[in-house]
């Protein structure tokens, strides 16, 4: 069994806080999404800005891409994968979308918790940076989009 390292555990904790809560900065992603109805999630209160729903699917897409990169896959998401389209607007579809985002993120957190120290310093396939850099970037990415979602919620109220 590979030994877990403090860095992997720390990064997993940061991923969890950015997504689920107890983050220093304020509401985490799930906290922001929990009271958003489907109509608000699909709305575009600001022109030329992605909807809350699209941002949530985008976060899931990149969490999934990072998992694939951790498995050794060299990939770059295509435009339709990067910001998946919302095909059906309903409360049930929105709940399924949020559940998918949560499931993918939890898989990422558990995977990161199990990473050996040496893996953090391995180069990401096809990139000029290592996994540690990429994983810190995932935390930053999720917080960036959580901020956008917070603004969209205020604009839509």
SVG drawing of the C-alpha trace seen along z (x, -y; Angstrom):
<svg xmlns="http://www.w3.org/2000/svg" viewBox="-39 -42 47 44">
<polyline fill="none" stroke="black" stroke-width="0.4" points="0.0,0.0 1.3,-3.4 1.8,-5.8 -0.3,-8.9 1.5,-12.1 0.7,-15.2 0.6,-17.3 -2.0,-15.0 -4.1,-15.2 -3.7,-19.0 -4.7,-19.4 -7.7,-17.1 -8.8,-19.2 -8.5,-22.4 -10.6,-20.8 -13.2,-19.7 -13.3,-23.2 -13.6,-25.0 -16.4,-22.8 -18.3,-21.8 -17.7,-24.5 -15.8,-25.8 -13.6,-27.8 -12.1,-31.0 -13.3,-33.2 -17.0,-32.6 -19.6,-30.3 -18.2,-27.3 -19.7,-26.0 -22.2,-23.6 -23.4,-26.2 -24.0,-28.6 -25.9,-26.0 -28.1,-24.5 -31.0,-27.0 -30.7,-27.8 -33.9,-26.7 -33.5,-25.3 -35.0,-28.5 -32.3,-30.7 -29.6,-28.1 -30.4,-28.3 -30.9,-32.0 -28.5,-34.5 -29.0,-37.7 -25.8,-39.1 -25.2,-39.2 -22.3,-37.0 -21.9,-35.2 -22.4,-31.5 -25.3,-30.5 -24.9,-29.0 -25.9,-25.6 -23.3,-25.9 -20.6,-26.8 -21.6,-23.9 -21.2,-21.5 -17.9,-23.2 -16.6,-22.5 -17.7,-18.9 -16.0,-18.6 -12.7,-19.8 -12.8,-17.7 -13.4,-14.7 -10.5,-15.9 -8.2,-16.1 -9.2,-12.5 -8.4,-11.3 -5.0,-13.1 -4.2,-11.5 -4.9,-8.2 -2.2,-9.1 -4.4,-10.4 -3.1,-13.3 -6.2,-15.5 -7.5,-18.9 -11.3,-19.4 -13.0,-20.5 -15.4,-23.5 -18.5,-21.3 -16.9,-19.3 -15.5,-22.5 -18.9,-24.1 -21.5,-21.4 -24.9,-22.6 -27.9,-22.5 -30.4,-20.3 -33.4,-20.3 -34.4,-22.8 -36.4,-21.3 -36.0,-20.9 -35.2,-17.2 -32.6,-17.8 -31.0,-20.5 -30.9,-18.1 -29.3,-15.4 -26.7,-17.9 -25.8,-19.1 -25.6,-15.4 -23.2,-14.7 -21.0,-17.6 -20.9,-16.4 -20.2,-12.8 -17.3,-13.7 -15.8,-16.1 -15.9,-13.5 -14.2,-11.0 -11.5,-13.6 -11.0,-14.3 -10.8,-10.6 -8.3,-10.0 -6.1,-12.9 -6.2,-11.7 -4.6,-8.4 -1.9,-10.0 1.7,-9.2 4.0,-12.1 6.0,-11.2 3.0,-11.3 2.5,-15.0 5.8,-15.8 5.1,-13.8 4.5,-15.8 0.9,-16.0 0.7,-14.2 1.2,-16.7 1.8,-19.6 4.7,-21.6 3.6,-21.3 3.3,-18.7 0.2,-17.2 0.7,-19.3 0.5,-22.5 -2.6,-21.2 -4.4,-20.2 -3.8,-23.6 -5.2,-25.0 -8.3,-23.0 -9.0,-24.6 -8.4,-28.0 -10.6,-27.2 -13.5,-26.1 -13.3,-29.2 -13.1,-31.4 -16.3,-30.0 -18.0,-30.0 -17.4,-33.7 -19.1,-34.0 -22.0,-31.9 -22.4,-34.2 -22.6,-37.2 -25.1,-35.5 -27.3,-34.6 -27.3,-38.3 -28.0,-39.5 -30.9,-37.0 -32.6,-37.9"/>
</svg>
